[in-house]
Amino acid sequence: MSQTNLTYNVEDKPAWGKTFIFAFQQLLAILAATIAVPAIIGHGMSPSAALFGAGAGTLVYLLFTKFKSPVFLGSSFAFIGSMFAAFAGAVSVSAGYLGLIIGAFLAGLVYVVIAIVVKFVGTAWITKLMPAIVIGPTVAIIGLSLAGNAIGDLLSGSYYVPSTATAIVAEADLAGYSLIESIKLASGQYAITYNTTVVSTNIWVALVCGLVTLFSTICVSTYGKKTLKMIPLIIGIISGYIVAAIFTGIGYAANNDALKVIDFTKFQNMEWLPKFTFIEAFKSFKDFADAGEFFGYFGTLVVAFVPVAFVVFAEHIADHKNLGSIIGRDLLQEPGLHRTLLGDGVGSMAGAFFGGCPNTTYGESVGTVAISGNASVRTIVVTAFLAMALAFIAPFSTFLATIPSCVMGGVCIALYGFIAVSGLKMIQNTDLGDNRNLFVVSVILIAGIGGLSLTIRKVTLTEVACALILGILVNVVVNIARKKKSDDSATPSPEVVSEDK
């Protein structure tokens, strides 16, 4: 693979002062998504513990990959359904925490088994099955499928006002609500009234903050000098945060919730110490009345976590192909797919042990490498330690948590866009005048952008996974006739065209 225009390559070591600044930028990029997963799951899961687990998992990943793959691991959204199942099938909340650890270990074992197979069989079959004509558009879908999240955040603040709502839920779901009142119905379900919150920020106010962030990022990256040019995300977020703080101050002075963007009340309820998952899990040993009850729950975890691991495997390959194209190296060859799989799998186990969330390589981290031109693995190491340290510094981690959604949305427009473009660059020399190539790319893009996803029992095939599977099938179908020819040298296949970049 050809070398790309990087200021710092993987082995380069920027001065420590610069490294800490770059690491802080990486942390800002991955923070929102990393702490969002425990917030979505609820049940008292700790965002600080998830941040610590992400840092620990990243260090494990870097060790397995011999410090040659500069990417941060954060909480995986693919396992959200599995995590809900772990709590729903548990006899208690603490047993649910134990289920998170067991489930992550089961998913990690899938990665370990695949890594062993790859070690002995090699990666040629992957290159043949998923050439650049398939992987390129799939990587683009990783960015494009997140576009809705970025725009949704762009138009939303982080200031919420208390409210109440009603719903009809099953008994098993009651623990997920802050109940005011519950009435059992004849059907066995419950009619509940519960405390909730609603976003109060006016979308135009949020949009201004987000666009200030976006254009500050663009201008610094385009016109900045030296180190400043390499930290556009920090400058962008700080600029957006200042504007958001001004709006929020005016909102408090005018007693107008629509102008409030930042929720400073988070400082009143700071989490001073992380609530580590393994500590909560240890409390559950007394909750299982007999071995049969535990083994029944174990079966639930197998069904919930193991199939998802196979789905995420496909995204793992796409992520590393994308990162490899940015740093100009084939990571599936060096350090090798077996090492990246082991790092991802065991790193996911470590992340769940501390924070409850299985980990995965983060597109936001890859996008930061692309925008900043800094692929130094030293930066990722420092980011990991910084994440673990900040989990214990409540005021600072709370400050990071107050960065409003609209500000992160402005940044993510650039981050997700860079991911999408890096995928399209993989096929820039492909002959799209050949209908065989055109069909493969078209099917992947439309399936992914259209949001094709399938749920089979408790396993959800994401739009990225569905698009990749469809792309593989189309690529096989359109090349059947070509493979039957004894001499295909006159008409190079899509695989050959797309790989010779």
C-alpha positions in Angstrom: 0.0 0.0 0.0 1.3 3.5 -0.8 2.4 5.9 1.9 -0.1 8.7 2.7 0.6 12.2 3.7 1.1 11.9 7.5 2.9 14.4 9.7 3.6 11.6 12.2 3.7 8.0 11.2 3.0 5.0 13.4 6.5 4.7 14.9 7.1 8.4 15.2 7.3 9.9 18.7 6.1 13.5 19.0 7.4 15.6 21.9 5.6 14.7 25.1 3.9 18.1 25.3 2.5 17.7 21.8 1.6 14.1 22.5 -0.6 15.0 25.4 -2.4 17.6 23.3 -2.9 15.0 20.5 -4.1 12.5 23.1 -6.6 14.9 24.5 -8.0 15.4 21.0 -8.4 11.7 20.5 -10.2 11.5 23.9 -12.6 14.2 22.9 -13.4 12.4 19.7 -14.2 9.1 21.3 -15.7 10.3 24.6 -19.3 10.9 23.7 -19.9 7.5 22.1 -17.9 5.7 24.8 -20.0 7.0 27.7 -23.3 6.9 25.7 -23.5 3.1 25.8 -23.8 2.8 29.6 -26.2 5.7 29.7 -28.4 3.9 27.2 -28.3 0.6 29.1 -29.0 2.2 32.4 -29.3 -0.1 35.5 -26.7 2.2 37.3 -23.9 1.5 34.8 -21.0 3.9 35.3 -19.8 6.1 32.4 -16.5 6.6 34.3 -16.0 2.9 34.5 -16.8 2.5 30.8 -14.1 5.2 30.1 -11.6 3.3 32.3 -12.5 0.0 30.5 -12.0 1.6 27.1 -8.5 2.7 28.1 -7.6 -0.7 29.5 -9.0 -2.5 26.5 -7.0 -0.2 24.2 -3.8 -1.0 26.0 -4.5 -4.7 25.6 -5.2 -4.2 21.9 -1.9 -2.3 21.4 0.0 -5.1 23.2 -1.4 -7.8 20.9 -0.9 -5.7 17.8 2.8 -4.9 18.7 2.0 -1.2 18.9 1.5 -1.1 15.1 -2.2 -0.2 14.8 -2.9 3.3 16.0 -6.6 3.2 17.0 -8.6 3.6 20.2 -11.1 1.0 21.4 -14.4 2.3 22.9 -17.8 1.0 23.9 -19.4 -1.1 21.1 -22.9 -0.1 20.0 -23.3 -3.5 18.3 -23.7 -5.2 21.6 -26.4 -2.9 23.1 -29.2 -5.5 22.4 -27.0 -8.2 24.0 -26.4 -6.0 27.1 -30.1 -5.4 27.5 -30.7 -9.2 27.3 -28.1 -9.7 30.0 -30.1 -7.6 32.4 -33.5 -8.7 31.2 -32.6 -12.4 31.8 -30.8 -11.9 35.1 -32.4 -12.6 38.5 -31.0 -9.3 39.9 -29.2 -6.2 38.7 -25.9 -7.4 40.1 -26.4 -10.7 38.3 -26.9 -8.6 35.1 -23.4 -7.1 35.7 -22.0 -10.7 35.9 -23.8 -11.4 32.7 -22.1 -8.5 31.0 -18.7 -9.9 31.9 -19.6 -13.5 30.9 -21.1 -12.3 27.6 -18.1 -10.2 26.7 -15.8 -13.2 27.4 -18.0 -15.4 25.1 -17.8 -12.8 22.3 -14.1 -12.4 22.9 -13.6 -16.1 22.6 -15.2 -16.0 19.2 -12.5 -13.6 18.1 -9.8 -15.8 19.6 -11.1 -18.9 17.7 -11.2 -16.9 14.4 -7.7 -15.6 15.1 -6.4 -19.1 15.6 -8.0 -20.2 12.3 -6.6 -17.1 10.5 -3.1 -17.8 12.0 -3.0 -21.2 10.4 -5.1 -20.6 7.2 -3.9 -17.1 6.4 -5.8 -14.1 5.0 -5.8 -14.9 1.3 -9.4 -16.1 1.5 -10.4 -12.8 3.0 -8.8 -10.8 0.3 -10.5 -13.0 -2.3 -13.9 -12.8 -0.6 -13.7 -9.1 0.3 -11.5 -7.3 -2.2 -11.3 -3.5 -2.3 -14.3 -3.3 -4.6 -16.3 -4.7 -1.7 -14.4 -3.2 1.3 -14.2 0.3 -0.1 -17.9 1.0 -0.3 -18.5 -0.8 3.0 -16.0 1.5 4.8 -17.9 4.4 3.2 -21.1 3.0 4.7 -19.5 3.0 8.1 -19.3 6.8 7.9 -22.5 7.4 5.9 -24.6 5.2 8.3 -23.6 7.6 11.1 -24.6 10.7 9.2 -28.0 10.7 10.8 -26.4 10.6 14.3 -24.2 13.5 13.5 -27.1 15.7 12.2 -29.3 14.6 15.0 -26.7 15.8 17.5 -26.1 19.0 15.5 -29.6 20.1 16.2 -29.7 19.1 19.9 -28.3 20.6 23.0 -27.4 18.8 26.2 -29.8 20.8 28.5 -32.8 18.8 29.6 -35.8 19.8 31.7 -37.6 17.3 34.0 -40.8 15.8 32.8 -43.1 12.9 33.3 -44.4 10.3 30.8 -46.7 7.2 30.8 -46.2 3.8 29.2 -47.3 0.2 29.3 -44.4 -2.2 29.9 -43.7 -5.8 31.0 -42.8 -6.5 34.6 -39.2 -7.4 33.6 -38.7 -3.8 32.2 -39.9 -2.0 35.3 -36.4 -1.6 36.7 -35.4 0.5 33.7 -37.7 3.4 34.6 -37.7 6.0 37.4 -41.2 5.1 38.6 -43.7 7.5 40.0 -46.6 5.1 39.9 -47.3 1.6 38.5 -50.6 -0.3 38.1 -50.7 -4.0 37.2 -53.2 -4.7 34.3 -55.2 -7.8 33.7 -52.8 -8.7 30.9 -49.9 -9.0 33.3 -48.3 -5.8 32.0 -48.0 -2.6 34.0 -49.3 0.9 33.3 -46.7 3.3 34.6 -46.0 6.9 35.2 -42.3 7.8 35.3 -39.8 10.6 35.5 -38.1 11.5 32.3 -36.4 14.5 30.6 -36.9 16.4 27.4 -34.4 18.4 25.4 -35.2 22.1 25.8 -32.6 23.8 23.6 -33.9 25.6 20.5 -32.6 23.9 17.4 -31.4 27.2 15.8 -29.3 27.9 18.9 -27.9 24.3 18.7 -27.3 24.7 15.0 -25.3 27.9 15.5 -23.1 26.2 18.2 -22.6 23.2 15.9 -21.7 25.2 12.8 -19.2 27.3 14.8 -17.6 24.0 15.8 -17.5 22.7 12.3 -16.1 25.8 10.6 -13.6 26.3 13.3 -12.4 22.8 12.8 -12.3 23.2 9.0 -10.4 26.6 9.2 -7.8 25.4 11.6 -7.2 22.2 9.7 -6.9 24.1 6.4 -5.1 27.3 7.4 -3.5 26.4 10.7 0.3 26.3 11.1 2.4 23.6 12.5 0.9 22.0 15.7 -2.2 24.1 15.5 -3.0 22.4 12.2 -2.9 19.0 13.9 -5.4 19.8 16.6 -8.4 21.1 14.7 -10.9 19.0 16.8 -9.7 20.6 20.1 -10.0 24.1 18.6 -13.3 23.4 17.1 -14.8 21.9 20.3 -13.5 24.7 22.4 -14.9 27.3 20.0 -18.3 25.6 20.0 -18.3 25.2 23.8 -17.6 28.9 24.4 -20.5 29.9 22.1 -22.7 27.3 23.8 -21.7 28.7 27.3 -22.5 32.2 26.2 -26.0 31.1 25.0 -26.5 29.1 28.3 -25.5 32.1 30.4 -28.0 34.3 28.6 -30.6 31.6 29.0 -30.1 31.6 32.8 -30.2 35.4 32.9 -33.4 35.6 30.9 -34.9 32.4 32.5 -35.3 31.0 29.0 -34.7 27.2 28.7 -34.6 27.4 24.9 -31.2 29.3 25.1 -29.7 26.8 27.5 -27.3 24.5 25.7 -25.0 23.1 28.4 -26.3 21.2 31.3 -24.1 22.5 34.1 -26.2 20.7 36.7 -24.1 17.6 36.0 -21.5 19.1 38.4 -24.0 18.7 41.2 -24.1 14.9 40.8 -20.6 14.0 40.0 -19.5 10.4 40.0 -16.4 10.6 42.2 -15.3 7.0 41.8 -16.0 4.6 38.9 -18.5 1.9 39.6 -16.5 -1.0 38.3 -18.5 -3.9 36.8 -16.5 -6.7 38.3 -17.2 -5.4 41.8 -20.9 -5.2 41.2 -20.7 -8.7 39.6 -19.2 -10.2 42.7 -22.3 -9.3 44.6 -24.4 -11.6 42.5 -23.0 -14.9 43.6 -25.7 -15.2 46.3 -28.5 -14.5 43.8 -28.6 -17.8 42.0 -30.6 -20.3 44.0 -29.2 -23.4 42.2 -26.8 -24.3 39.4 -29.7 -25.0 37.0 -30.8 -21.4 37.3 -27.3 -20.2 36.4 -26.8 -22.5 33.5 -30.2 -21.4 32.1 -29.0 -17.8 32.3 -25.7 -18.8 30.7 -27.6 -20.2 27.7 -29.3 -16.8 27.3 -25.9 -15.1 27.3 -24.6 -17.4 24.6 -27.5 -16.7 22.3 -27.3 -12.9 23.0 -23.5 -12.4 22.6 -21.9 -15.0 20.4 -23.8 -14.4 17.1 -23.2 -10.7 17.4 -19.4 -11.3 17.6 -19.5 -13.0 14.1 -21.4 -9.9 12.7 -18.8 -7.5 14.3 -16.0 -9.6 12.8 -16.9 -8.3 9.3 -16.9 -4.7 10.6 -13.5 -5.4 12.3 -12.0 -6.2 8.8 -13.6 -3.1 7.3 -12.3 -0.8 10.1 -8.7 -2.1 9.7 -8.8 -1.9 5.9 -9.9 1.7 6.4 -7.2 2.5 8.9 -4.6 0.8 6.7 -5.6 2.9 3.7 -5.0 6.1 5.8 -1.6 5.1 7.2 -0.5 3.4 4.0 -0.1 -0.1 5.4 -1.9 -3.4 5.2 -2.7 -4.1 8.8 -4.2 -7.5 7.9 -0.6 -8.6 7.0 1.4 -6.6 9.6 0.8 -7.0 12.5 -1.6 -9.5 11.0 -5.4 -10.1 11.2 -4.9 -12.8 13.9 -3.2 -10.2 16.1 -5.8 -7.5 15.5 -8.6 -10.0 16.3 -6.9 -11.2 19.5 -6.3 -7.5 20.5 -10.0 -6.6 19.8 -11.3 -9.8 21.5 -9.2 -9.7 24.6 -9.4 -5.9 24.8 -13.2 -6.3 24.7 -13.0 -8.7 27.6 -10.9 -6.2 29.6 -13.2 -3.4 28.8 -16.3 -5.3 30.0 -14.5 -6.5 33.1 -14.0 -2.9 34.3 -16.8 -1.0 32.5 -19.4 -3.5 31.4 -19.2 -2.6 27.8 -17.5 -4.8 25.1 -15.1 -2.7 23.1 -14.5 -2.2 19.4 -12.2 -0.1 17.2 -13.6 3.4 16.9 -14.3 5.1 13.6 -14.1 8.5 15.4 -10.5 7.5 16.4 -9.7 6.6 12.8 -11.2 9.8 11.5 -9.1 11.8 14.0 -5.9 10.1 12.6 -7.0 11.1 9.1 -7.9 14.7 9.9 -4.9 15.4 12.1 -2.3 13.5 10.0 -1.0 12.0 13.2 -0.8 8.2 13.3 1.7 8.0 16.1 0.9 5.0 18.3 2.4 6.9 21.2 -0.6 9.2 21.0 -3.0 6.3 21.4 -1.0 4.9 24.4 -1.2 8.2 26.1 -4.9 8.5 25.3 -5.6 5.1 26.9 -3.8 6.1 30.1 -5.5 9.5 30.1 -8.9 7.9 29.8 -8.1 5.6 32.8 -6.8 8.5 34.9 -9.7 10.8 34.1 -12.2 8.2 35.3 -11.0 9.0 38.8 -11.0 12.8 38.3 -14.6 13.6 38.7 -14.6 17.4 37.9 -12.7 17.0 34.7 -14.5 13.9 33.5 -17.8 15.7 34.3 -16.6 18.8 32.3 -16.0 16.5 29.3 -19.5 15.0 29.8 -21.0 18.5 29.6 -19.8 19.1 26.0 -23.2 19.5 24.3 -24.5 17.2 21.6 -24.6 20.0 19.0 -20.8 20.7 19.5 -20.0 17.0 19.1 -22.4 16.9 16.1 -20.4 19.6 14.4 -17.1 17.7 14.9 -18.7 14.4 13.8 -19.8 15.8 10.5 -16.1 16.1 9.6 -15.1 12.8 11.4 -17.8 10.6 9.7 -17.3 12.4 6.4 -13.5 11.5 6.5 -14.4 7.9 7.1 -16.8 7.8 4.2 -14.3 9.5 1.8 -11.5 7.2 2.9 -13.6 4.2 1.8 -14.4 5.8 -1.5 -10.7 6.5 -2.1 -10.1 2.7 -2.0 -12.0 2.4 -5.3 -10.8 5.6 -6.9 -8.9 3.7 -9.6 -11.6 1.1 -10.1 -13.2 1.0 -13.6 -16.8 1.9 -12.7 -17.6 1.8 -16.4 -17.6 -2.0 -16.0 -21.1 -2.9 -14.9 -19.7 -5.7 -12.7 -17.9 -3.2 -10.6 -20.8 -0.8 -10.7 -23.3 -3.4 -9.5 -21.1 -4.3 -6.5 -20.6 -0.7 -5.4 -24.2 0.3 -6.1 -25.7 -2.5 -4.0 -23.5 -1.8 -1.1 -24.1 1.9 -1.0 -27.9 1.7 -1.4 -28.3 -1.1 1.1 -26.1 0.8 3.6 -27.5 4.3 3.1 -31.0 2.9 2.9 -30.6 1.4 6.4 -31.1 -2.3 5.5 -30.8 -4.2 8.8 -32.3 -7.5 9.9 -33.2 -8.8 13.3 -33.1 -12.6 13.6 -34.3 -13.5 17.1 -32.0 -11.5 19.4 -29.3 -10.9 16.8 -29.3 -7.7 14.7 -27.5 -7.5 11.5 -26.5 -3.8 11.2 -26.8 -1.9 7.9 -23.0 -2.2 7.6 -23.1 -6.0 8.0 -26.0 -6.4 5.6 -24.4 -4.2 3.0 -21.1 -6.1 3.3 -22.9 -9.5 3.0 -24.9 -8.3 -0.1 -21.7 -6.9 -1.6 -19.9 -10.2 -1.2 -22.7 -12.1 -2.8 -23.0 -9.7 -5.8 -19.3 -9.8 -6.3 -19.4 -13.6 -6.4 -22.3 -13.6 -8.8 -21.0 -11.1 -11.3 -17.7 -12.9 -11.5 -18.9 -16.5 -12.0 -18.7 -16.4 -15.8 -15.3 -14.7 -15.6 -13.8 -17.4 -13.3 -14.9 -20.1 -15.8 -12.7 -18.6 -18.5 -9.4 -20.3 -18.9 -7.7 -17.1 -19.8 -8.9 -13.9 -18.2 -5.8 -11.8 -18.7 -7.5 -9.6 -21.3 -10.2 -8.6 -18.9 -8.9 -7.9 -15.4 -11.3 -8.8 -12.7 -12.7 -6.2 -10.3 -10.5 -7.6 -7.6 -7.4 -7.0 -9.6 -8.4 -3.5 -10.7 -9.4 -2.5 -7.2 -6.3 -3.8 -5.5 -3.8 -2.2 -7.9 -4.3 1.3 -6.6 
